[in-house]
Amino acid sequence: MRRPTGAYARLIKACLRRGRTLEDAEDLVQEAYARLIEYRRNAKVRDEEAFVRRVVINLAINQYHREQILAFAAESIDELDRQARLVDASPEVVRILDARQQLEQIEAMLAAVSRRTAEVFLAHRAGFSYEEVASELGISTRTVKKHIVRARSMLANASED
């Protein structure tokens, strides 16, 4: 078998340095080149080698994260629960009171700001990005950021009291 040279060899070596097997490295590089070909159908790529290198690195990172998740998911919930209680069967009274107090502070803060600020803040806390909130509410991303800053400053002031 011929030893690969050039950009392909550099990409394989980069994967091997990141702990990938030769087979995984070859798969990652092949996938990166396939993505380059697909991407070139719709856009011009200025530096193809840099593009492929970035794709290989991202694919390697994604593969590593998937492996970590699968390793964690292989353990049963019962086993995890025995190792470290996942659910507190009887939360302490102090923890319950603290949680209620925090909830009351948030409710008071949301009552003190405009309805729009509260709406934006809750949407962002629910996991929506600035862009998604802006699109849904028909406002600019900058306005979303201002509402969130306003809400956070109100929360910070409420927690200092």
N, C-alpha and C positions, 0 to 999 in steps of 0.2 A: 504494500500500500504506500502511495506517495504521501509525503508529509506536506500538509497544507501550508501555504505561505501568504503573506500580505494581510489584508484587512480581516479576512476570514480567520486566519491563524491567531491574530491579535484578539479577536472576539472570543475564540475558544479559550485562549489563555486567561482572559479576564473572567470568564465563567468558572474555570477551574480554580482560579485564585479565590473565588467567592464560595468555594466548597461544593460546586456542582460536579457531578460525574461527567466523564467524557460524553456519554450518551445524552445526558441532560443538556450539556453544553451545545452539542450538535443540534438538538431539537430546538433549543432557544434561538440559536443563530439562524436556523432555517425559518423559524416562525418570524423572526425579525425581518428577514429578507422578503418573506411573503407579505408582511405588512407594508414594507417599503413599496413593493410592486403595486399593492392595492392603493396605497396613499398617492402614488404618482399618477394614478388614473384621474384624480380630481385636483391635484395641486402640484406645483413645481417644488422640488426639493433642492435647496441650494447646496447642502453638504450631505451627500448620501451616507458617507461613512459615519459622520457624527449622528445622523438620524438613526442608523442601524445600531450604533453603539448605545445610544440612549434607550432604544426599544429593548435591546438585550438586557441592559441593566434593570429596566423596569419589569421585564418579564421574570428575571431572576428574583427580584424582590417579591413580586406577586407569588411566585412559586414557593418561596420560603415562607411567606405568610400563610398560604394555603396549607403547607405542611404543618406549621405550628397549630393552626386551627384544627386540623384533622387529628393531630397528636392529642390535643386537649379533648376533642370530642370523643376520642376512643375510650376515655375514662367514663364510667357510668356515673350518673347523677347521684345514685345511692352511695357509691364509693367516695365521691367528692364530698357529699354531705357528712359522711362518717369522719373524713379527715378534718374538715373545718366546716362547722355548721353554716350552711348557705342561708338558711332562714332562721331568724331568731324566734324560737317558739314562744318566748315570753319577754318581750321588750321591757326594759326597765321603765318605771314611771317617769323618771327624769328625761329619758330619751323621747317618750311620747309627748311630754310637756314642751320640750325643746322644739320638736317638729311642729306642734300646734302653734307655738309662738312664732316660728319662722313663717308658717303659712299665713298667720294673721298679719305679720309685717308686710308680706308680699301683697296680700289683699288690700291693705291700707295704702301701699304705694301705688297699686294699680288704680285705686279710687282717686288718688291725688293727681294723676296724669290724665291727659286727654284720652278719649276712647281710642283714637287712632294709634297713639303711642302704646297703649296697653295691647291693642290688637297686633301691632308689629312685633312687640316684645314677646308675646305669647307664641306667635307664629315662628319666630326665630328660635325660641326655647324648645319648640316642638320638633326642631330639626330641619327646618327649611332654610335654605341659603338666602343671603341678601337678595340675590337676583330673583329667586323664586318668589319671595315675599313681594318685591317690587312689581314683578309681573302680575301677580295675582291681585294686588291692590291698586294697580295702575299709577304707581308713583316711581320716582327715580331711585336707583340704588343708594345714591347719596342721602336722600331723604330717609330711607330705611336706616342707614347708619346713624343719622342724627337722632331718630326716634329711639334706637337701641341705646345710644350713649345717654340720652335723657333718662331713660328707664333705669339704666345701671347706676347713674349718679343718684337717682332717687333711692334706689335700693341701698347704696353705700351710705347715704345720709340716714336712712331709716335704721340701718344696723349699728350706726354709731350712737344713736339715741339710747 
